[in-house]
Amino acid sequence: MAGRKQAAIDRLNRLVGPRSGLWLRPLRPGLPGVTVDDPRLLSYAEMPAGGGVAFRARFDQGALHNFALGQDSIHPWVVALRRAGDQPQAVIVREALARYYDLVQPANVAEWLDVPAGQASDLASLPPAAGVFPWSLVSPEEALAHSRARVERERRGYRLGKDAMLGSPSFGPMAPVQVEAEAEKLCRLAALLSRVDLDPARIDYDLGATVLVDGERLRWFGNAGRHRIAVMCARGATTIDLGVRAIIRRDEVDLWPLVSAGRLERAGALAVFDRLMAGDPPSVALPWATWLKAAAEDRRDS
């Protein structure tokens, strides 16, 4: 009987859940889907929406993708919105995004993580869409499979052929139709959040972050609600309420899955952690940072 009830719940969730955002709980928790060799990795497993604890995060301690947030952020979404002003137009946002996706095109996972190929085992042979941080419980192969599934969904949504090139929102190249969609989404959110505040009490408030910890220092990076986080940063917010999805401690580097599996050397993994903690972008983003500096100088001279 319990199996039949659970099957009915699963069918209802598949039918109604994606449309309503409401999901029925299973009859019993069952064994968690992720298995680890060391129970300390529990804190690395991402909490579901609404689980764990929340905290009021400072933007000057935050990051998205591979870029620090705060007043001087060079995250492409934040930059594009700030260049467009208080009433952003999609054309201005689109131009800035297109420039970023043209300039920042990592060749592989190692380049996106910003570690020497010699410290990254086979990661230098994997496409950047397989990129995961050294402490991720998701393997590069799983990340690549998820990316390919997303691309297939987008192809169907855009009604494109199976050979059409589609990219990742983290870096280039990106198809023009994707850049257009990103620009429109950011502009819609910016217009909405200029009229109403983010409401943590809403059932669909799903903003989360992984927190890096090194002694008294911390850095969080958003992994849920990224567009809303970028919009609020661009609007000059100093804090934002986030759910803690996972906690990563520097002194546990030898536990990190990519390190323990021998896919990334200890020194390379620590370099990734330390770069994020310091708020430094990866080297592959240097052309983007250089273009931003030149554009700012041109505006001052004009």
LUMTORTOR-326587 format. One record per residue: x, y, z of N, C-alpha, C in turn; residue number from 1; chain. Coordinates in steps of 0.1 Angstrom, whole numbers. Example, Ala and Ser with C-alpha at 12.3 -4.5 7.8 and 13.67 -1.06 7.14 Angstrom:
2
<site <132 -57 78> <123 -45 78> <132 -33 78> 1 "A">
<site <128 -22 71> <137 -11 71> <129 0 79> 2 "A">
//
This chain:
302
<site <8 -12 0> <0 0 0> <9 13 0> 1 "A">
<site <19 13 8> <28 24 9> <34 27 -4> 2 "A">
<site <38 17 -12> <44 19 -25> <35 25 -35> 3 "A">
<site <22 21 -34> <12 27 -43> <9 41 -40> 4 "A">
<site <9 44 -27> <7 58 -23> <19 67 -27> 5 "A">
<site <31 62 -26> <43 69 -30> <43 71 -45> 6 "A">
<site <39 61 -52> <38 62 -67> <28 73 -71> 7 "A">
<site <17 74 -64> <7 84 -67> <12 98 -64> 8 "A">
<site <20 99 -52> <26 112 -49> <36 116 -59> 9 "A">
<site <44 107 -64> <54 110 -74> <47 115 -87> 10 "A">
<site <36 108 -91> <30 113 -103> <24 127 -102> 11 "A">
<site <18 129 -90> <12 143 -87> <23 153 -87> 12 "A">
<site <34 150 -81> <46 160 -81> <51 163 -95> 13 "A">
<site <52 153 -103> <56 155 -117> <47 164 -125> 14 "A">
<site <34 162 -122> <24 169 -129> <22 184 -124> 15 "A">
<site <21 185 -111> <18 198 -105> <30 206 -100> 16 "A">
<site <40 199 -95> <51 206 -89> <58 216 -97> 17 "A">
<site <62 213 -109> <69 223 -117> <60 236 -120> 18 "A">
<site <47 234 -121> <38 245 -124> <35 253 -112> 19 "A">
<site <34 247 -100> <29 254 -88> <40 257 -78> 20 "A">
<site <52 250 -79> <62 252 -70> <59 246 -56> 21 "A">
<site <48 238 -56> <45 231 -43> <47 216 -45> 22 "A">
<site <53 209 -36> <56 195 -37> <52 188 -25> 23 "A">
<site <46 176 -27> <42 167 -16> <54 160 -11> 24 "A">
<site <55 158 2> <67 151 8> <65 136 6> 25 "A">
<site <76 129 5> <75 114 4> <70 108 17> 26 "A">
<site <65 96 16> <60 89 28> <71 86 38> 27 "A">
<site <83 84 33> <94 81 42> <106 87 36> 28 "A">
<site <116 92 44> <128 98 39> <136 89 30> 29 "A">
<site <138 77 34> <147 68 26> <161 72 28> 30 "A">
<site <170 65 21> <184 67 22> <188 79 13> 31 "A">
<site <196 89 18> <200 100 10> <206 96 -3> 32 "A">
<site <205 104 -13> <209 100 -27> <224 101 -28> 33 "A">
<site <231 109 -20> <246 110 -21> <253 102 -10> 34 "A">
<site <262 94 -14> <270 85 -5> <284 90 -5> 35 "A">
<site <290 92 7> <304 96 9> <312 87 18> 36 "A">
<site <325 88 17> <333 79 25> <336 85 39> 37 "A">
<site <334 98 40> <337 105 53> <325 113 57> 38 "A">
<site <319 111 68> <307 119 72> <309 134 74> 39 "A">
<site <322 138 75> <324 152 75> <320 159 63> 40 "A">
<site <319 152 52> <314 158 39> <299 161 39> 41 "A">
<site <293 158 50> <279 162 52> <277 177 49> 42 "A">
<site <286 185 55> <285 200 53> <287 205 39> 43 "A">
<site <292 196 30> <295 199 16> <282 196 8> 44 "A">
<site <273 189 13> <261 185 5> <251 197 5> 45 "A">
<site <247 201 -6> <239 213 -7> <225 210 -1> 46 "A">
<site <221 219 8> <207 218 14> <197 221 3> 47 "A">
<site <185 215 5> <174 219 -5> <168 232 -1> 48 "A">
<site <161 238 -10> <154 251 -7> <146 250 5> 49 "A">
<site <148 260 14> <140 260 26> <146 252 38> 50 "A">
<site <157 245 35> <164 237 45> <175 245 52> 51 "A">
<site <180 239 62> <192 245 69> <189 258 76> 52 "A">
<site <198 267 75> <197 280 82> <199 291 72> 53 "A">
<site <194 303 75> <196 315 67> <205 325 73> 54 "A">
<site <211 333 66> <220 344 71> <219 356 63> 55 "A">
<site <221 368 69> <221 381 62> <236 383 57> 56 "A">
<site <237 380 44> <250 380 37> <254 394 33> 57 "A">
<site <267 398 35> <272 410 30> <277 409 16> 58 "A">
<site <273 418 7> <277 417 -7> <292 418 -8> 59 "A">
<site <299 426 0> <313 427 -1> <321 414 3> 60 "A">
<site <313 404 8> <319 391 11> <314 380 1> 61 "A">
<site <307 385 -10> <300 375 -18> <307 373 -32> 62 "A">
<site <302 363 -39> <307 360 -52> <296 353 -60> 63 "A">
<site <297 354 -73> <288 347 -82> <297 341 -93> 64 "A">
<site <295 328 -96> <303 321 -106> <318 322 -101> 65 "A">
<site <326 330 -109> <340 331 -105> <344 345 -102> 66 "A">
<site <334 354 -99> <336 368 -97> <331 373 -84> 67 "A">
<site <339 381 -77> <335 388 -65> <324 397 -67> 68 "A">
<site <315 400 -57> <305 409 -58> <309 422 -50> 69 "A">
<site <300 431 -47> <303 443 -40> <304 455 -50> 70 "A">
<site <308 466 -44> <308 478 -52> <316 478 -65> 71 "A">
<site <328 471 -65> <337 471 -76> <336 458 -84> 72 "A">
<site <325 451 -83> <323 438 -90> <324 439 -105> 73 "A">
<site <331 429 -111> <332 429 -126> <324 417 -131> 74 "A">
<site <315 412 -122> <306 401 -127> <298 407 -139> 75 "A">
<site <298 399 -150> <292 405 -163> <277 409 -161> 76 "A">
<site <269 402 -153> <255 406 -152> <254 419 -144> 77 "A">
<site <263 420 -133> <263 432 -125> <267 444 -133> 78 "A">
<site <278 442 -141> <284 453 -149> <273 457 -159> 79 "A">
<site <267 448 -166> <257 451 -177> <246 460 -171> 80 "A">
<site <241 456 -159> <230 463 -153> <234 477 -149> 81 "A">
<site <246 478 -143> <251 491 -139> <253 501 -151> 82 "A">
<site <258 495 -162> <260 504 -174> <247 508 -179> 83 "A">
<site <236 501 -177> <223 504 -183> <216 514 -174> 84 "A">
<site <220 516 -162> <213 526 -153> <201 521 -146> 85 "A">
<site <193 531 -140> <182 527 -131> <171 521 -139> 86 "A">
<site <169 525 -152> <158 519 -160> <165 512 -171> 87 "A">
<site <170 500 -169> <179 493 -179> <171 489 -191> 88 "A">
<site <177 492 -203> <171 487 -215> <179 475 -220> 89 "A">
<site <172 466 -226> <178 453 -229> <189 455 -239> 90 "A">
<site <188 465 -248> <199 466 -258> <212 469 -251> 91 "A">
<site <212 478 -241> <225 481 -234> <230 469 -226> 92 "A">
<site <221 462 -219> <226 451 -212> <231 440 -221> 93 "A">
<site <224 438 -233> <228 428 -242> <242 431 -248> 94 "A">
<site <245 444 -251> <258 447 -256> <269 444 -247> 95 "A">
<site <267 447 -234> <278 444 -224> <279 429 -222> 96 "A">
<site <268 421 -222> <269 407 -220> <276 400 -232> 97 "A">
<site <272 405 -244> <278 400 -257> <293 402 -256> 98 "A">
<site <298 413 -251> <312 416 -251> <319 406 -241> 99 "A">
<site <313 404 -229> <318 394 -220> <319 380 -226> 100 "A">
<site <309 376 -232> <309 362 -237> <318 360 -249> 101 "A">
<site <321 371 -256> <331 371 -266> <346 370 -261> 102 "A">
<site <348 377 -249> <361 378 -244> <365 367 -235> 103 "A">
<site <356 361 -228> <359 351 -218> <354 337 -222> 104 "A">
<site <363 330 -228> <360 317 -234> <371 307 -229> 105 "A">
<site <370 301 -217> <379 291 -213> <380 279 -222> 106 "A">
<site <391 273 -223> <393 262 -232> <389 249 -225> 107 "A">
<site <390 248 -212> <388 236 -205> <385 239 -190> 108 "A">
<site <383 229 -182> <380 230 -168> <391 237 -161> 109 "A">
<site <404 232 -163> <415 238 -156> <416 253 -158> 110 "A">
<site <414 257 -170> <415 272 -173> <404 280 -166> 111 "A">
<site <392 274 -165> <381 281 -158> <384 281 -143> 112 "A">
<site <389 271 -138> <393 270 -123> <406 279 -121> 113 "A">
<site <413 281 -131> <426 289 -130> <436 282 -123> 114 "A">
<site <438 269 -127> <449 261 -121> <458 256 -133> 115 "A">
<site <471 255 -131> <480 249 -141> <475 235 -146> 116 "A">
<site <476 233 -159> <471 220 -164> <479 208 -157> 117 "A">
<site <491 211 -154> <499 200 -147> <494 196 -134> 118 "A">
<site <486 205 -127> <481 202 -114> <466 196 -114> 119 "A">
<site <461 194 -127> <447 191 -128> <444 178 -134> 120 "A">
<site <454 169 -135> <451 156 -141> <444 157 -154> 121 "A">
<site <432 150 -154> <424 150 -167> <415 162 -169> 122 "A">
<site <415 171 -159> <406 182 -160> <409 191 -172> 123 "A">
<site <422 191 -176> <425 200 -188> <420 194 -201> 124 "A">
<site <415 182 -201> <410 176 -213> <395 177 -213> 125 "A">
<site <388 182 -203> <374 182 -202> <369 196 -206> 126 "A">
<site <358 198 -213> <353 211 -216> <349 219 -204> 127 "A">
<site <349 232 -205> <346 240 -193> <333 238 -187> 128 "A">
<site <323 233 -194> <310 230 -189> <310 219 -178> 129 "A">
<site <321 212 -178> <323 201 -168> <329 207 -155> 130 "A">
<site <331 220 -154> <338 226 -143> <330 226 -130> 131 "A">
<site <336 220 -120> <331 221 -106> <342 225 -97> 132 "A">
<site <338 230 -86> <349 234 -76> <355 222 -70> 133 "A">
<site <367 223 -64> <373 211 -59> <366 203 -48> 134 "A">
<site <357 210 -41> <350 205 -30> <336 200 -34> 135 "A">
<site <332 200 -46> <319 197 -51> <317 182 -50> 136 "A">
<site <305 178 -45> <301 164 -44> <296 159 -58> 137 "A">
<site <294 169 -67> <290 166 -81> <303 164 -89> 138 "A">
<site <304 153 -96> <316 151 -104> <316 159 -116> 139 "A">
<site <328 161 -123> <328 168 -135> <319 162 -146> 140 "A">
<site <319 148 -146> <311 141 -156> <296 144 -154> 141 "A">
<site <292 144 -141> <278 147 -138> <275 162 -142> 142 "A">
<site <284 171 -139> <281 185 -143> <280 186 -158> 143 "A">
<site <289 179 -165> <288 180 -180> <275 174 -185> 144 "A">
<site <270 163 -179> <258 157 -183> <246 167 -180> 145 "A">
<site <246 173 -169> <236 183 -166> <236 195 -176> 146 "A">
<site <248 199 -179> <249 210 -189> <244 206 -203> 147 "A">
<site <247 194 -207> <242 189 -220> <227 188 -220> 148 "A">
<site <221 183 -208> <207 182 -207> <200 196 -208> 149 "A">
<site <206 206 -201> <201 219 -202> <201 225 -216> 150 "A">
<site <212 222 -223> <214 227 -237> <203 221 -245> 151 "A">
<site <200 208 -243> <190 202 -251> <176 208 -248> 152 "A">
<site <173 211 -236> <161 218 -233> <160 231 -239> 153 "A">
<site <171 239 -239> <171 252 -245> <169 251 -260> 154 "A">
<site <175 241 -266> <174 239 -281> <159 237 -284> 155 "A">
<site <152 229 -277> <138 227 -279> <130 240 -277> 156 "A">
<site <134 247 -266> <127 259 -263> <128 270 -273> 157 "A">
<site <140 271 -279> <143 281 -289> <140 275 -303> 158 "A">
<site <136 263 -304> <132 256 -317> <144 257 -326> 159 "A">
<site <156 253 -321> <168 252 -329> <171 238 -332> 160 "A">
<site <179 236 -343> <183 223 -347> <193 217 -337> 161 "A">
<site <195 204 -338> <204 197 -329> <218 201 -330> 162 "A">
<site <222 207 -341> <236 211 -343> <239 226 -339> 163 "A">
<site <228 233 -334> <230 247 -331> <239 248 -318> 164 "A">
<site <248 258 -318> <257 260 -307> <250 267 -296> 165 "A">
<site <250 262 -284> <245 269 -272> <255 268 -261> 166 "A">
<site <257 278 -253> <267 278 -243> <262 279 -229> 167 "A">
<site <271 281 -220> <268 283 -206> <267 297 -202> 168 "A">
<site <258 301 -193> <257 315 -188> <269 319 -180> 169 "A">
<site <278 310 -176> <290 314 -168> <301 320 -177> 170 "A">
<site <302 316 -189> <313 320 -198> <309 318 -212> 171 "A">
<site <317 324 -222> <314 322 -236> <320 309 -241> 172 "A">
<site <317 306 -254> <307 314 -263> <293 312 -259> 173 "A">
<site <285 322 -262> <270 320 -260> <263 324 -273> 174 "A">
<site <253 317 -277> <245 320 -289> <238 333 -287> 175 "A">
<site <236 341 -298> <229 354 -297> <215 352 -290> 176 "A">
<site <208 342 -293> <195 340 -287> <196 338 -272> 177 "A">
<site <207 332 -267> <209 331 -253> <212 344 -246> 178 "A">
<site <221 352 -253> <225 365 -248> <212 374 -247> 179 "A">
<site <204 373 -257> <191 381 -257> <183 377 -246> 180 "A">
<site <181 364 -243> <173 359 -232> <178 364 -219> 181 "A">
<site <191 363 -217> <197 367 -204> <195 382 -202> 182 "A">
<site <197 390 -212> <195 404 -211> <180 408 -207> 183 "A">
<site <171 401 -214> <157 404 -211> <153 399 -197> 184 "A">
<site <158 388 -192> <156 383 -179> <161 393 -168> 185 "A">
<site <173 397 -170> <179 407 -161> <171 420 -160> 186 "A">
<site <167 425 -172> <160 437 -172> <146 436 -166> 187 "A">
<site <139 425 -168> <126 422 -162> <128 422 -146> 188 "A">
<site <138 415 -142> <140 414 -127> <144 428 -122> 189 "A">
<site <152 435 -129> <156 449 -124> <144 458 -123> 190 "A">
<site <135 457 -133> <123 465 -133> <114 461 -121> 191 "A">
<site <113 448 -119> <104 443 -108> <110 448 -94> 192 "A">
<site <123 446 -92> <129 448 -79> <131 463 -77> 193 "A">
<site <128 472 -87> <128 486 -85> <115 490 -79> 194 "A">
<site <104 481 -80> <91 485 -75> <88 477 -62> 195 "A">
<site <93 465 -60> <90 457 -48> <103 452 -43> 196 "A">
<site <103 449 -30> <114 444 -23> <114 428 -24> 197 "A">
<site <126 422 -23> <126 408 -21> <120 404 -8> 198 "A">
<site <111 394 -8> <104 391 4> <108 376 8> 199 "A">
<site <116 375 18> <120 362 23> <109 353 28> 200 "A">
<site <97 359 30> <86 351 35> <79 344 24> 201 "A">
<site <82 347 11> <75 341 0> <79 326 -1> 202 "A">
<site <70 318 -5> <73 304 -6> <83 301 -17> 203 "A">
<site <84 310 -27> <93 308 -38> <106 315 -36> 204 "A">
<site <109 320 -24> <121 327 -21> <133 317 -21> 205 "A">
<site <140 315 -31> <150 305 -32> <163 311 -36> 206 "A">
<site <170 317 -26> <183 323 -28> <192 316 -18> 207 "A">
<site <203 310 -23> <212 302 -15> <226 304 -19> 208 "A">
<site <235 300 -10> <249 302 -12> <257 291 -5> 209 "A">
<site <269 288 -10> <279 280 -4> <288 289 3> 210 "A">
<site <293 286 15> <301 295 23> <315 289 25> 211 "A">
<site <325 296 21> <339 292 23> <344 298 36> 212 "A">
<site <351 290 44> <355 294 57> <370 291 59> 213 "A">
<site <378 301 63> <392 299 66> <395 307 79> 214 "A">
<site <394 301 90> <396 308 103> <385 317 105> 215 "A">
<site <388 330 106> <378 341 108> <373 346 95> 216 "A">
<site <379 342 84> <375 348 71> <364 339 65> 217 "A">
<site <355 346 57> <345 338 50> <342 345 37> 218 "A">
<site <338 337 27> <334 342 14> <322 333 10> 219 "A">
<site <311 339 6> <300 331 1> <299 333 -14> 220 "A">
<site <294 322 -21> <291 324 -35> <277 318 -38> 221 "A">
<site <269 326 -45> <255 322 -47> <254 311 -57> 222 "A">
<site <245 301 -53> <243 290 -62> <228 287 -63> 223 "A">
<site <219 297 -59> <205 296 -62> <200 311 -62> 224 "A">
<site <192 314 -71> <187 328 -73> <198 337 -78> 225 "A">
<site <206 332 -87> <218 340 -91> <214 353 -98> 226 "A">
<site <204 353 -106> <200 366 -113> <195 376 -103> 227 "A">
<site <187 372 -93> <182 381 -83> <194 387 -75> 228 "A">
<site <203 378 -71> <215 383 -64> <222 393 -72> 229 "A">
<site <224 391 -85> <231 400 -94> <224 414 -95> 230 "A">
<site <211 413 -96> <203 425 -97> <204 433 -84> 231 "A">
<site <203 427 -73> <204 434 -60> <218 440 -58> 232 "A">
<site <228 433 -62> <242 439 -62> <243 451 -71> 233 "A">
<site <238 450 -83> <238 461 -92> <231 473 -87> 234 "A">
<site <220 471 -80> <212 482 -74> <219 488 -62> 235 "A">
<site <230 483 -57> <237 489 -46> <234 484 -33> 236 "A">
<site <227 472 -32> <223 467 -19> <236 463 -12> 237 "A">
<site <236 464 1> <248 460 9> <247 446 15> 238 "A">
<site <234 441 17> <232 428 23> <221 421 15> 239 "A">
<site <220 408 17> <209 401 11> <207 388 20> 240 "A">
<site <194 384 22> <192 372 30> <193 359 21> 241 "A">
<site <202 350 26> <204 338 18> <203 326 27> 242 "A">
<site <200 315 21> <200 302 28> <214 296 26> 243 "A">
<site <220 290 37> <233 284 36> <231 270 30> 244 "A">
<site <237 268 18> <235 255 12> <246 245 15> 245 "A">
<site <258 250 18> <269 241 21> <280 250 28> 246 "A">
<site <289 243 36> <300 250 42> <313 243 39> 247 "A">
<site <323 250 34> <335 244 29> <347 250 38> 248 "A">
<site <355 242 44> <365 247 53> <379 244 46> 249 "A">
<site <388 254 46> <400 253 39> <409 242 45> 250 "A">
<site <409 240 58> <417 230 65> <413 216 62> 251 "A">
<site <402 214 55> <397 201 51> <401 197 36> 252 "A">
<site <410 204 31> <413 203 17> <415 188 12> 253 "A">
<site <421 180 21> <424 166 17> <411 158 16> 254 "A">
<site <400 163 21> <387 156 20> <381 159 7> 255 "A">
<site <384 171 1> <377 175 -11> <377 165 -22> 256 "A">
<site <365 162 -28> <364 151 -37> <374 151 -49> 257 "A">
<site <377 163 -55> <386 163 -66> <400 160 -62> 258 "A">
<site <403 164 -49> <417 161 -44> <418 147 -40> 259 "A">
<site <408 142 -32> <409 128 -27> <409 118 -39> 260 "A">
<site <403 122 -50> <402 113 -62> <415 114 -71> 261 "A">
<site <424 124 -67> <436 125 -75> <434 133 -88> 262 "A">
<site <423 140 -89> <420 147 -102> <425 162 -101> 263 "A">
<site <429 166 -89> <434 180 -87> <444 179 -76> 264 "A">
<site <456 184 -78> <466 184 -67> <462 194 -56> 265 "A">
<site <467 190 -44> <463 198 -32> <466 213 -34> 266 "A">
<site <478 216 -40> <482 230 -41> <472 237 -51> 267 "A">
<site <468 230 -62> <459 236 -71> <445 239 -65> 268 "A">
<site <440 229 -57> <427 231 -50> <428 243 -40> 269 "A">
<site <439 244 -33> <440 255 -23> <441 268 -31> 270 "A">
<site <447 268 -43> <448 280 -51> <434 285 -55> 271 "A">
<site <425 275 -59> <412 279 -62> <405 285 -50> 272 "A">
<site <406 279 -39> <399 284 -27> <404 298 -23> 273 "A">
<site <418 299 -23> <423 312 -19> <420 323 -29> 274 "A">
<site <419 320 -42> <416 330 -52> <401 335 -50> 275 "A">
<site <392 326 -47> <379 330 -45> <378 338 -32> 276 "A">
<site <385 333 -21> <384 340 -9> <390 354 -10> 277 "A">
<site <400 356 -18> <405 369 -20> <397 378 -30> 278 "A">
<site <387 372 -37> <379 379 -46> <385 382 -59> 279 "A">
<site <395 374 -63> <402 376 -76> <395 368 -87> 280 "A">
<site <394 374 -99> <388 366 -110> <398 357 -116> 281 "A">
<site <394 347 -124> <404 338 -130> <411 345 -141> 282 "A">
<site <423 340 -144> <432 347 -154> <425 348 -168> 283 "A">
<site <416 338 -171> <409 338 -184> <400 350 -185> 284 "A">
<site <397 357 -174> <388 369 -175> <396 382 -176> 285 "A">
<site <409 381 -178> <418 393 -179> <413 402 -191> 286 "A">
<site <410 396 -203> <406 405 -214> <393 412 -210> 287 "A">
<site <384 407 -203> <372 413 -198> <375 425 -189> 288 "A">
<site <384 422 -179> <388 432 -169> <395 444 -177> 289 "A">
<site <404 440 -186> <411 451 -194> <401 459 -202> 290 "A">
<site <391 453 -208> <382 460 -216> <374 470 -207> 291 "A">
<site <370 465 -195> <362 474 -186> <371 486 -182> 292 "A">
<site <383 484 -179> <392 495 -175> <393 505 -186> 293 "A">
<site <395 500 -199> <397 509 -210> <384 517 -212> 294 "A">
<site <372 510 -211> <359 516 -213> <357 527 -203> 295 "A">
<site <361 525 -190> <360 535 -179> <368 547 -182> 296 "A">
<site <381 544 -187> <390 556 -190> <384 564 -202> 297 "A">
<site <378 557 -211> <372 565 -223> <361 573 -218> 298 "A">
<site <353 568 -209> <341 577 -204> <347 589 -196> 299 "A">
<site <358 587 -188> <363 598 -181> <369 609 -190> 300 "A">
<site <375 604 -201> <381 614 -211> <371 621 -219> 301 "A">
<site <359 615 -221> <349 621 -230> <341 632 -223> 302 "A">
//
